[in-house]
Amino acid sequence: MSSSSDARKIVIIGGGIIGCTTAYYLTEHPEFDPSNTTITIVEASANGAARGASGKAGGLIAKWAYPKPLVNLSYPEHVRLAEKHNGVERWGWRFIGCGNWEGRGEYYEGGKEESSLSSKRKSLEKTVGLGADWKRRTRKDIGLPDDLTWVREELTDSYSSMAPQDHTAQVQPYLFTTSMLQLAQEKGVQYVTGKVTNINIEQQSVTGVTYTDPVSTKSTTISATHIILAAGPWSTTLIPSLPINATRAHSIVVRADPSVTISPYVLFTEVTFPSESPFGSQSPSPEIYVRPKNEVYCCGTGDNVPLPETVDEVGVDEAICDTLWQYVAGFSNELRGAKIETKQACYLPTVSAGGDPIVGEATSIAKGLIIATGHTCWGISNAPGTAKAISELILDGKIQCADLDSLSPERLL
């Protein structure tokens, strides 16, 4: 039995995918001993875990993501986790086709099969200059896979695969995150609702955190030997020197009719609308992620609306969501007929000093303070690698699974 002086008290700030997955990996580490190690997750949302980007992302898992040291560690871990915990049923794990689609969109206003703009477009005869061969193009000519039938072939200019089949996969991010939390809780991890207001430091070492209950507003302090800051863009409220920017991203989740086939693809698109449409001659680039049971997730570009105090106060601009749906309805009859189930927004944490996330111990601030944030849009994909590395850092004293020196917070603080 270890002495009390050897006891580890680990506090994880943030109940998103990084925090919950790290808690899981800590309990799975060979050196984890519940008799001398406690793990507590403190999450600010009054509505539970995964209420930010961890529950509202597309769920893309890719071998071709970045940074490579994390990707090479994370991708096989995703495969292993899915096999170990029945991820296919539990969190929608599957390999998926991934490609770039370019084509034209027809403006569609909800509730109307054709707008007055459609009839105007028919008389423009913009395709005359393409010659007669254009009409005889086959799916092979434009690169469309045989099973990608839910995009309109006649509006497609080109399609190209972005990666081999087994290099791209997906999860339903909310289900993955909450599954990691549940598995960690089964091993004794505690989950607390509260907004952390201070990381307590004495003699250059962390000693605990102070948090406020969202209902009673009561302030509580818990001791810690290790603190993992995994609060996404909100990490800067506790460590202002972190070079993290917050980008708001909108998305919608639609459900296609069971009678239609929505084959499993992730599409990165570039859609050109005619100048007389309400969108003008712009070329939006919505991303489309097909999930099991005809669920389809669509997202667009981000904006710079300031970060609110907590994740529960994130605002949703419904007009942006409606426009996003019009984009994808412009080139897919199947999605045009789908039912919008969710309109949502979240904030992505981006490291302003470069694209790579921050993973490691911030010894210049305090011993025992570990930063894990700034994963941009690859937080879902790179969570297992991040979690495995941090579990080793705490329980082995160093990261052994990969060389992550290039991600150290010391390069930025």
Secondary structure, DSSP 8 states (H G I E B T S, - for coil): ---GGG-EEEEEE--SHHHHHHHHHHHHSTT--TTTEEEEEEE--TT-SS-SHHHHS--EEETT-S-HHHHHHHHHHHHHHHHHHTHHHHH--EE-EEEEEEEE-----TT-SS-HHHHHHHTS-TTGGG-GGGGG--HHHHT--TT--SS-GGGEEEEEE-S-GGGEEE--HHHHHHHHHHHHHTTT-EEEE-EEEEEEEETTEEEEEEEE-TTT--EEEEE-SEEEE--GGGGGGT-TTS-EEEEEEEEEEEE--TTS----EEEEEEEE--TTSTT-S-----EEEEEGGGEEEEEEEEE-----SSGGG----HHHHHHHHHHHHTT-HHHHTSEEEEEEEEEEEEETT-SS-EEEE-TTT-BTEEEEE-BGGGHHHHHHHHHHHHHHHHHTSS--SS--GGG-GGGT-
